[in-house]
């Protein structure tokens, strides 16, 4: 009888403690608009690569300007509404925060990271979790 009570106590303790320790994985709630913008920018960089045989400039503002037609041939690779850019010319996510756009030596296309609705960049985010969004593998 004492053994049964001990086992029941352990099971009850497990039922109370486990939910606090094990949390379900975060839900995918990044805006589809963010994913569309990221895909469009990546496709634009690929088109630029095809046209010029090299990557466009990697600095955010210069990248957007180049893809929007400020390049030697005047080709427009990327189109967006004026309100999608801030006064500096940075591409904004739907919540008004500039995307972080980075290039790595091993990839010809950029990684894009949106801070999401809370406006805070989470460095541990690898893809779409919570309200952050990042293309490509996590930065090291």
Secondary structure, DSSP 8 states (H G I E B T S, - for coil): -HHHHHHHHHHHHHHHHHHHH------B---HHHHHHHHHHHHHHHHHHHHHSS----SHHHHHHHHTT-STT--------GGGB-TT--BB-TTS-B-EEEEETTEEEEEEEE-TTTT---TT--SSBBTBEE-SS---
